[in-house]
Amino acid sequence: MQARMRITTGIEGLDSIIGGGLPQARLYLLEGPPGSGKTTLSLQFLLEGLQRGERCLYITLSETAEELREVALAHGWSLDGLHLFELGSAEGAMGNGRLQSVLHSWEMELDETVNLIMSKVDSIGPTRVVFDSLSELRLLAQDSLRYRRQILALKQFFAPKSATVFLVDDLTSTGDERDGQLHSLCHGVLSLERLTLDFGPARRRMQVQKLRGVDFVAGYHDMVIRRGGVQIFPRLIASEHHGRFVGTPISSGVAEIDRLLGGGPLRGTSTLLTGPAGSGKTNVALQYVWAACERGEHSCIFEFDERVGTLLARASALDIDLDKHLRSGLLEILQIDPAEISPGEFSWNLRKAVEERNCSVLVIDSLNGYVTAMPQEKQLMLQLHEMLSYLNQKGVATFMINPQHGLVGTMSTGSLNVSYIADAVVLFRFFEAKGRIRKAISVIKNRGGAHEDTIRELKIDGRGITVSAALADFQGILTGTPEFVGDSAALLGQSDVR
């Protein structure tokens, strides 16, 4: 038996989840509470058909044609060419030949309603149909058995019509509970949800409950509604995105930093830069980004914490010219608002940077911002691990910045299980020597190969980043605030000490 032809939904993320599109000429259920995005998604589905030269029909019992046009206008759409059948205003629907803008379910017979729908479908011959919504049909039926018989009759009516049908259910007449028997009648079920968090905008997500004969991506997928329609962000599955690459080390352009990591971090690994605020984590990450751009590689920075302008000013103070790489397109800096973005959207943006723009060096600044974007912290480690596995399999060198709590910091990396999420860990600390606060850098882990176990002084000024030779004479290292007690001649910048 030949596989049934697929049709696109007009939503890139949804088509990706279901393997390219919906099987044609089937009956589907689109369910979700009010405000979850059902009408917008339905209109996108029909408008996609119009763009492909298909005849499309929107049957509405719950909204007026004027309300639908307002929704379309808000997204910059035109409904010209779309057949709108408003049952609440249909002549004869009330049995008295009178035009009416509001449908009174108790005054209208179910059989007559269904007959009107069938008559309209026969006259238009659409290939895509949306029926909005089933709640009004339930109220008309008043009996669950009669209601299900009518749904079955509609399914049998559409079967020979070669029409792909969306039945929309807002769950208001079932107390937000899914109708299991309705699920069994439909070829596929798409469920939308709307979640209200303690702070920030509402979060929306969707899942494919069932889709017969299709290998789809199960589970929840984040979605948003913005001007232009619904966007759905498929859940990231790292094992499906393996790419070929050579795990060579990448250079920072500063030989002493590279030497700490045995030549530099390997492509396809993640490096955690952790330490207190002001200890040099972001500056070292920018050094790697700049060096990659100088080699002609595309780099991307996902900036949660700082403004882009502040970041560029900081780089300029280090004599690192990122502006020219921004202009050339080799560097991309994306400002992320943790209160506005969902983890799924963040992963989707990251995938676009890697797959469409060939990003080879990627910086997440910082993990605190990423944690803030998570609605449920218990999912953090799993989602972060999947995201890093994806980047590693694509051969991307990833740098994650993790600010420690407090102004001085300790050896702790907070609530993050470092050995679980990172291949290499670079530790930044402050230390005091000869009346000055200085910075220290060391590597405490590197799965990619050998690394130095020494502590070196890190100096950041207008000439860039300078790293000293290994400093042997420290005490109090495990406290997180080591003190240098050796020969002061080994320290950097002694000529500045007065």
N, C-alpha and C positions, 0 to 999 in steps of 0.2 A: 504494500500500500504506500502510495506516494505521500510524503510529508505535506501538511497543509501550508499554504503560502502565509508568510508573515507580513503584518502591516506595522509601520512605525507609529508610535503614539504622539510624536512631536515633542517628547521630553527625553533628552539625551540620556540622563541618568537612569530613567525607567527602562528604556530600551536596552541599556547595558545590563541591567539587573536580570531581565527576562531573555537575554541572549539574542537581541536584535529586533524584537517586536512581538506583537500578539498574534496567535493563530487567527486567520481570517474567518469571518462568518461564524462566530461563536458568541455566546451570551456570557457577559461578565458582570460581576457585582462589585461596585465601588461604594464602600461603606466608611462611615466616620461621623463623629459628632459635628454639630454646627460650628463653622469656623475652621475646620480642619483642611479646607482647600478642595473640596469635591467639585464645586461648580467651576472653579478656575481650571482644574485639571481636565474636566469634561470639555470645556470650551477649547482648550489646547488640542485635545484629541480630534475634535471636529474641524478646527481650523487647519490642522495638518492635512486632513482629508481634502479640504477645499483647495489647498495649495497643490495637491496632486490631481486636481480635476475631478474629484468624486462628489457625488450628491450626499449632503449631510443634513440630518434632521435632529433638532432639539425639541423634545416634548416636555413641557413643564406644567406641573400641577402646583408647585410650591412657590415659584417666582414668576413675576410678570415679564413680558418681553422687554419692557422699559428698564426693569432692574437688570436684566441680563446685558442690555446694551451699556448700562452704566458700568458694570463690571468690566466689559470689554474695553470701554473708553479709558478706564483707569490703567489698563495695561497697554494702551496704545494700539488696540486691535480694532478692526472693522468687521462687522458681522454681515456685510454685504455678500449675498450669495448663499448664506446659511438659512435654511428653512426653520423658522421658529413656529411651533404649534402650541399655543397657550390654551390649555383646556378650560381654564377658568373663564375665558372670554369667548369660548366657542358657542356659536348659536345652536340651540337645541340641546346643549348639555344639561340645561335645567328642565328641559321638557316643556318650556313655555315660550321658546323662540326669543328670549330676551337676552341681550348682551350684558355680561357681568364681569367685573374685574377681580372679584374674590370668589374662590370656589368654596361652596358650602357642602361638605361631604355628605351630610345627612339628608340633603335634598336631591341627591343624584344617585341613580342606580349604577352599580358596578358594571353590569353587562353593557349598558349604554356607553360608559366610559371606554371600555375595552374595544367596543365596536368602532367608536370614533377614532381611536388610535390606529386600529387595523385599516380603516378606510383611508386615513391620512398616509400611512405607509404605502398602501397600494397605489395611491395617486402620485406619490413622489418617486417611489422606487429608490430609496437611499441605500448607500453602502455602509454608512456609519450612522448610528442612532444612539442618542442619549435620552433616557427616560428618568426624569427628575420630579418627584421622588416616590419611593415605594411606601413611605409613611402615609401619604394621602390615600393610596390604594388600600392599605390595611384598614384605614378608618371607613372607607366605603364598604369594604367586605364585611366588617364587624364580626366575622367568623373566621378563625384561622384556617379551617379546612377549605372553605370557599376561596379564601385569599390564595392559598397555595395552588389550588386548581387553576385559578386564573393566571398565576405566574407560569405554571406548566403549559397552559394554553398559549400564552405569549411566546414561550420558548419554541413550541411546535409550530406556531405561526411564522416565526422568523427563520426557522431552520432552512426552508427551501429558498429564502429570499436573498441569500449571499450577503447578508448584512451583519456587520459587527456591532453588537449592542452593549451599551453600558446601562445597567440598572443601578440607580443611585439610591442609597438608603442612609438617611441621617440618624437612624437609631432612636429617634425621639419617641416613637410609638412602642418601642420594645424596652424602654428603660436602660438604654446604652448597652444592652446585651445583644450579642450576635445571634442571628437566626440560623441554627445548624441545618435545618431542612432546606432553607434557601441556599445555603452554601453548597449543599449536595446537588441542587438543581443546576447551578451555574458551572460553566467550564473553568472559570478562574475567579478568584476573589482578591481584591486589593483593599487593604485596610489602612485608613489614615487616622492619625492621632494628633491631638493638640495638648501640650503640657505647659503648665504655668509654673515657672521657677520662682524662688524667693526674690530674685533680683534680675532685671533685664527683661527682654522681650519674651513672648511665648515661643516655645520650641515645638516644632512639628516633626513628625517622623511617619514613615510608612513601612508596610511589609506586605509581601505577597503571601497570602495565606495558603493559596493553592493555585496551580496552573497545570492542567492535565497535559501530559505529553511534553512538558518543557522542563529542562534542567535550569532552574532559576537560582539566584543567590538568596537564600533564606535569611531570616532575621530582620532586625530593624535597620532602616536607612534614614538618615537625617534628611530633612527637606525644608525649604524656605519658600515663601511667596513674596516676590518682589515685582516691581514694574517690569512687565515682559512675561510674567507667568510663574508657574511652579518650577523650581529647580530641585532635583532629587540627587543625593550624593550616595552612590553605592558603597556599601560597607567594604572596607579594604581587606582583601585576602591575599597575603603576601605570597603564598605558594603558587599563585596563578600568574606571577609577574617576574619570573626569573629571566634575566638577560645575561648574555656573555660579556665578560670583561676580564681584564688582567689586573690582579690585585697589587699594583705597583705602589710604592710610597709616593706621597705628594709633599712637595717642599713648601715651607713658609717663606722662603727667601732669607731667613735668619738661620745660619748654619748651626748655631748653638742650640736653638729650639729643636731643630730637626734631629740633632744628635741625642737629645733627651729621649726621643721616641725611636731610636735605632734607625734614623733616616727619614722619619716622618710617618704620620698615620697612613695606613693602607687604603686604597680605594676599596669600597665595599665594607667599610667599618665605621663605627660610630665612636666619637670621642667626647667625653664629658669634661667640661672645664668648670671646676667647682672651687669656690672660695668666697670670702666676704666681699661686700660691696667695695669697689674702688681698687681691687687688688690686681686688675689687668686682664680679666677673662675676655671681655668683649674686644679689647685691643688686640689680643693674640688671635682671636677668631678673625678679625678684620685683616690681619696680616696674611692669614691663609687665603682669604677671599681675594685680596689684592694680588697675591702671587699667582693664583689661578687665572685671574683675568689677564694678567700680564702674559701668561702662557697661551692666551686665546681660548680659555675654557669658560663656559657659561656658569655663573654662580648665582645663588639666590639666598637672600636673608629674609626670614620671617620674623618681623620685629613686633614683639608684644609690648615691650616696656618703654622704649624711648621713641621720641618723634624722629622721623627720618632726617629732618634738618639737624637735629642734635647729633645724630649718628655721623652725618657727613662732616659736621664741624669738628667732631672728635677725630675723625680720620685725617682731616686736613691738618690738624694740630700735630699729627704724627708724621707729617710729610707723606701721607698716603692719599693719592689722588683718585678717589672713587667716582668723582663726577664724570670724568672722561669715559669710564666704563659704563656708567649709567646711560650716557648719551649714545654710546656705540651699541648698546643692547646686550653686552656681555654680562652686565650685572643687573639684577632685579631686586628691589627692596619692597616688600609687601608689608604695609602697616596693618597689624591685626588688632582688632578691638575684642578683648576677651569676653566682654559682656554681650557682644552681638553675634559671635560666631559659634557654631556647634563643632564638636570634634569631627563629625563626618564631613562638614564643609572644609575644615582645615586639611584633612587628609586628601580630599578631592583637589584642592588648590595645589597641594604638594605634588600630587600625581601629575597634574597638568604641567608643572614646572619641569618635572623629570622627563615625561614622555613627549611633550610637545615642544619644549624649549631646550631639551638636552642638558639640563642642569647636572653638573658633575661635583660641585662643592656646595653644600647647603648648611645654613646656620639657623638654629632655633634660639632666639633670644627673647625670653628665657623660658625654662621649664616652669617657673612660677606662673608665668602668663598662660602656659598651656594648661596647667592644673586648674587655673581660674576659669578657663573655658569649659571645663568638664562639669556637667550637671550632676553626675554621681561619681564621687572619687573612687569608689570600689572598682570601677571599670578602667581606671587610669592605667595601671600596669599592663593590662591585657591589650588595650588599644595602642599604647605607646610601644610595646614590644612588637605588635603587628606592623606598625608604621616603620619602625627601625629595621625590621626584617625585610620589608619591601625595599627600603632604600639600599640596604646592604646587597640584596639580590640584583639591584639595578647598577651596582658598582659606584654608588654615590658616596663620597666622603662627607660624613655628617658631623657637625659640631653642635653640641647642646650646652648651653650656658646655664649653670645652676647656682644662683646666689645663695650663700649660706645665711642663716639667721644671725642677726647681730652685726655690729660694726667690726668686730675683730674676727670672730669665727672660731670653729674648732675643727677637729679631724672629721666630725660627723658630716654626712651629706644630707641630713634631714630625713624625711620619710621615704625617700627613693631608695630602692634596692639597687645600688650601683652595679654590683656584679651581674645583675640580671639584665640591665638595660644597656650597658655600655661595654664596648670592646676595649677602650682605653680610658684611663682616668688621669687627668692632669690637675694637680692640686696647687692652688695659689694661697699664699699666707703672708701675713705681715710679720716682721721681726724687728727688734730694736738693736741698734749698735751705735755706739759713740754719740748718743743723744739724738739719733734720727730714727724715724719710722721708715723701714724699707720693705720691699716686696721680695718674696721668695717663690720659686717655681720648682716643682718636682713631679715626677711621674710615679704613681703608685701601682699602676696596672697597665698591661698592654698585651692583649691576646694575640695581636698580629705579629709578635716577635719580641726580640730582646729590647730592653730599655735600661736607661741609667737609674740607679737607685740613689743618686746624689741629690743635694739641694743646691740650687744656683740662685744668685741674686738676679732679679728682673728690674731693669730700669726703663722707664717710658718717658720720653721727653720729645722736644721738637725735632730731634734727629732720628726719631723712630724708636725701635725696641732694641735694647742691648741686654745681653745675658752674660753673666760673669763665668769664670771658671768654677769648678766645684768648690763649695765652701765646706770644709771638713769639721770645723770647730763650732758645733752648736750644742746647746743644752735646752731641755724643755720642748723637744720636737713634738712629742705625742700630746702635748697640751693644746696644740694648734697655734700657739704663739711662741715659736722658738726664739731663743736669744743667742746672738753670735758672740762668742767669747774668744775668738781666735785673733790672728794678726789683722789689724785694720787695713793693711796694705792690699789685702785680697779683695776689698770692697770696691764697688764702682763709685766714681765721682768724688774721690776724697779731696780733690782740689777745691770742691765747693764748700767743704766743712770749715767753719770759722770757729 
